[in-house]
Amino acid sequence: MKKQIKFTSCILLLLFITFVLVACSDNTNESDNNDSATNEAAEEPGTAEDDNVTDDNKSDESTATDESDENSNENDTDNNSSEESDTDSSDDSSVENEESNDSSSEDDDNALSSYSSEEIEYARVWLQLGPNQDIDELYVDHVPAGTPLDPNDEENDVSYPEDVIQVSGSRIVDGMVTYSGNGDGTINVYNIPYGNRWYGGTPRPDDIDLEDVKEEMREMLENPELVSIDPGDDEKVKNIIEKMYIID
């Protein structure tokens, strides 16, 4: 009976020892697992730090991009403002130039505003066609149609087909211009000698055929020179008008 109890006790002791050993083995495995988990956890902050660094870099890049966009927008705004300023300045300059030109035109008109259009025309004709500009006086004579070209030759009946105007200086050297106006800024110029002196102020010589003279005069009247008159300088026009005498 005692042997049986001892045997049973041994078996229980062995079972207890076996259980203890198994329990110790489990604890050892759990400890290893915990250490591994602890190591992984210790490594994870490094990864988190890397992620944070990456996020910081992305944030810096985003900030730099935003700043670049802002600078670009500011530059565009400055450029647009500069262009608008230049455009406004150009427009203002154009307006000022137009006003200056208008003012200059008004001044030119005012310079001759006290004179008639006929007086201005006579002076402009002389300034453009007068043989001598250094004159003391300018005479203006209106010659009606039908007036003989050579009033000193009673046998010569060739006459002007239209009213003409003769402007001449007080001296022979000053010359004379005979013309008719077309009312459009152009005139018909006839090559008539100063003072209608066809033979230098003397009667027609006997050796000059009258019919030949008439033919030349008719051809002259049929083929006047068409001339466009320039406005000229207003001050010069004014000076000529002040020397002008109009013959009624």
C-alpha positions as CSV (number, residue, x, y, z in Angstrom):
1,M,0.0,0.0,0.0
2,K,2.8,2.4,0.8
3,K,4.5,1.6,-2.4
4,Q,1.5,2.5,-4.3
5,I,1.3,5.9,-2.6
6,K,4.9,6.6,-3.3
7,F,4.4,5.7,-6.9
8,T,1.5,8.1,-7.2
9,S,3.4,10.8,-5.5
10,C,6.3,10.5,-7.9
11,I,3.9,10.7,-10.8
12,L,2.3,13.8,-9.4
13,L,5.8,15.3,-8.8
14,L,6.8,14.6,-12.4
15,L,3.6,16.2,-13.7
16,F,4.2,19.2,-11.5
17,I,7.8,19.5,-12.7
18,T,6.6,19.1,-16.3
19,F,4.0,21.9,-15.9
20,V,6.6,24.2,-14.3
21,L,8.9,23.6,-17.2
22,V,6.2,24.3,-19.8
23,A,5.2,27.4,-17.9
24,C,8.7,28.7,-17.9
25,S,9.1,28.0,-21.6
26,D,5.9,30.0,-22.4
27,N,7.2,32.9,-20.3
28,T,10.4,32.9,-22.1
29,N,8.6,33.0,-25.5
30,E,6.4,35.8,-24.3
31,S,9.4,37.7,-23.1
32,D,11.1,37.3,-26.5
33,N,8.0,38.4,-28.3
34,N,7.7,41.4,-26.0
35,D,11.3,42.3,-26.6
36,S,10.8,42.1,-30.4
37,A,7.7,44.2,-30.1
38,T,9.6,46.7,-28.0
39,N,12.4,46.9,-30.6
40,E,9.9,47.4,-33.4
41,A,8.2,50.1,-31.5
42,A,11.6,51.7,-30.9
43,E,12.3,51.7,-34.6
44,E,8.9,53.1,-35.6
45,P,9.7,56.6,-34.2
46,G,12.6,56.8,-36.6
47,T,10.2,56.0,-39.4
48,A,7.8,58.5,-38.0
49,E,10.6,61.1,-37.9
50,D,11.4,60.3,-41.5
51,D,7.8,60.8,-42.4
52,N,7.8,64.1,-40.5
53,V,10.9,65.2,-42.3
54,T,9.3,64.3,-45.6
55,D,6.1,66.2,-44.6
56,D,8.2,69.2,-43.6
57,N,10.0,69.1,-46.9
58,K,6.7,69.0,-48.7
59,S,5.5,71.8,-46.5
60,D,8.6,73.9,-47.4
61,E,8.2,73.1,-51.1
62,S,4.5,74.1,-50.9
63,T,5.5,77.3,-49.1
64,A,8.2,78.1,-51.6
65,T,5.8,77.4,-54.5
66,D,3.2,79.6,-52.9
67,E,5.7,82.4,-52.4
68,S,6.9,82.0,-56.0
69,D,3.3,82.2,-57.2
70,E,2.8,85.3,-55.0
71,N,5.9,86.9,-56.4
72,S,4.9,86.0,-59.9
73,N,1.4,87.5,-59.3
74,E,3.1,90.6,-57.9
75,N,5.4,90.9,-60.9
76,D,2.5,90.5,-63.2
77,T,0.5,93.1,-61.3
78,D,3.5,95.5,-61.4
79,N,4.0,94.9,-65.1
80,N,0.3,95.4,-65.8
81,S,0.4,98.6,-63.8
82,S,3.6,99.8,-65.6
83,E,2.0,99.0,-69.0
84,E,-1.2,100.8,-68.0
85,S,0.8,103.7,-66.8
86,D,2.8,103.9,-70.0
87,T,-0.4,103.6,-72.0
88,D,-2.0,106.4,-70.0
89,S,1.1,108.5,-70.4
90,S,1.1,107.9,-74.1
91,D,-2.6,108.8,-74.4
92,D,-2.0,111.9,-72.4
93,S,0.9,112.8,-74.6
94,S,-1.2,112.3,-77.7
95,V,-3.9,114.5,-76.3
96,E,-1.4,117.2,-75.5
97,N,0.1,117.0,-79.0
98,E,-3.3,117.2,-80.6
99,E,-4.2,120.2,-78.4
100,S,-0.8,121.8,-79.2
101,N,-1.5,121.3,-82.9
102,D,-5.0,122.7,-82.6
103,S,-3.6,125.7,-80.7
104,S,-0.9,126.2,-83.4
105,S,-3.5,126.0,-86.1
106,E,-5.7,128.6,-84.3
107,D,-2.7,130.8,-83.9
108,D,-1.9,130.6,-87.6
109,D,-5.5,131.5,-88.4
110,N,-5.5,134.4,-86.0
111,A,-2.3,135.8,-87.6
112,L,-4.2,136.4,-90.8
113,S,-7.7,136.9,-89.3
114,S,-7.7,140.6,-89.9
115,Y,-7.1,140.3,-93.6
116,S,-9.5,139.3,-96.4
117,S,-9.2,136.0,-98.3
118,E,-8.5,138.0,-101.5
119,E,-5.6,139.8,-99.9
120,I,-4.2,136.6,-98.6
121,E,-4.5,135.0,-102.0
122,Y,-2.6,137.9,-103.7
123,A,0.2,137.7,-101.2
124,R,0.5,134.0,-101.5
125,V,0.6,134.2,-105.3
126,W,3.4,136.7,-105.2
127,L,5.4,134.7,-102.6
128,Q,5.3,131.7,-104.8
129,L,5.5,133.2,-108.3
130,G,6.8,136.8,-107.9
131,P,10.1,137.2,-109.7
132,N,11.5,139.5,-107.0
133,Q,10.5,139.0,-103.3
134,D,12.4,142.1,-102.1
135,I,9.8,144.6,-103.0
136,D,8.9,148.0,-101.6
137,E,5.2,147.8,-102.8
138,L,2.9,145.4,-104.4
139,Y,0.2,146.6,-106.7
140,V,-3.0,144.5,-107.5
141,D,-5.0,145.4,-110.6
142,H,-8.2,143.6,-111.7
143,V,-8.5,143.4,-115.4
144,P,-11.9,142.5,-116.8
145,A,-12.6,140.1,-119.6
146,G,-12.4,141.7,-123.1
147,T,-9.4,143.9,-122.2
148,P,-6.8,143.8,-125.0
149,L,-3.5,142.1,-124.1
150,D,-1.6,145.0,-125.7
151,P,-3.5,148.2,-125.0
152,N,-0.8,150.2,-126.7
153,D,-1.5,148.5,-130.1
154,E,-4.9,149.6,-131.5
155,E,-4.6,147.2,-134.4
156,N,-4.2,144.2,-132.1
157,D,-7.7,143.1,-130.9
158,V,-6.7,140.0,-129.0
159,S,-8.2,140.3,-125.5
160,Y,-8.6,138.3,-122.3
161,P,-11.4,135.7,-122.4
162,E,-12.0,136.0,-118.7
163,D,-11.3,138.4,-115.7
164,V,-7.7,138.3,-114.6
165,I,-5.7,139.7,-111.8
166,Q,-2.3,141.3,-112.2
167,V,0.1,141.6,-109.2
168,S,3.3,143.5,-109.8
169,G,6.0,145.4,-107.9
170,S,6.7,149.1,-108.2
171,R,9.7,148.5,-110.4
172,I,10.2,146.7,-113.7
173,V,12.8,144.4,-112.1
174,D,10.1,143.3,-109.7
175,G,8.2,141.7,-112.5
176,M,4.4,140.9,-112.7
177,V,2.1,137.9,-112.4
178,T,-1.1,137.7,-114.4
179,Y,-3.6,135.0,-113.4
180,S,-7.2,133.9,-112.9
181,G,-8.4,132.0,-109.9
182,N,-10.2,128.6,-110.1
183,G,-11.6,128.7,-106.6
184,D,-9.9,125.4,-105.6
185,G,-6.5,126.5,-104.6
186,T,-5.2,126.6,-108.2
187,I,-4.8,129.4,-110.7
188,N,-4.3,129.9,-114.4
189,V,-1.1,131.8,-115.1
190,Y,-0.6,133.8,-118.3
191,N,2.9,134.8,-119.5
192,I,2.2,138.6,-119.8
193,P,5.2,141.0,-119.7
194,Y,5.5,143.6,-117.0
195,G,3.1,146.6,-117.6
196,N,1.8,144.9,-120.7
197,R,4.9,146.2,-122.5
198,W,5.2,143.7,-125.3
199,Y,8.0,145.6,-127.1
200,G,9.7,147.1,-124.1
201,G,7.2,150.0,-123.9
202,T,7.6,151.0,-127.5
203,P,5.2,150.6,-130.4
204,R,5.2,147.4,-132.4
205,P,8.1,147.4,-134.8
206,D,7.3,147.5,-138.5
207,D,9.3,144.3,-139.2
208,I,7.1,142.3,-136.8
209,D,4.0,140.8,-138.5
210,L,0.8,141.6,-136.7
211,E,-0.9,138.3,-137.5
212,D,2.1,136.4,-136.1
213,V,1.8,138.4,-132.9
214,K,-2.0,137.7,-132.7
215,E,-1.4,134.0,-133.2
216,E,1.2,133.8,-130.4
217,M,-1.2,135.7,-128.0
218,R,-4.1,133.5,-128.8
219,E,-2.0,130.4,-128.2
220,M,-0.9,131.9,-124.9
221,L,-4.4,132.5,-123.7
222,E,-5.5,129.0,-124.7
223,N,-2.7,127.3,-122.8
224,P,-2.2,128.9,-119.4
225,E,-0.1,127.3,-116.8
226,L,-2.1,125.6,-114.1
227,V,-0.4,126.2,-110.7
228,S,-1.4,125.0,-107.2
229,I,-0.8,127.8,-104.6
230,D,0.8,126.8,-101.3
231,P,-0.3,128.5,-98.1
232,G,3.2,129.6,-97.4
233,D,4.5,131.2,-94.2
234,D,1.9,133.4,-92.5
235,E,4.3,136.0,-91.3
236,K,5.7,136.4,-94.8
237,V,2.1,136.6,-96.2
238,K,1.4,139.3,-93.6
239,N,4.5,141.3,-94.6
240,I,3.5,141.3,-98.3
241,I,-0.1,142.3,-97.4
242,E,1.2,145.3,-95.5
243,K,3.0,146.4,-98.7
244,M,-0.1,145.9,-100.9
245,Y,-2.1,148.5,-102.8
246,I,-5.3,147.4,-104.6
247,I,-6.2,149.3,-107.7
248,D,-10.0,149.7,-108.1
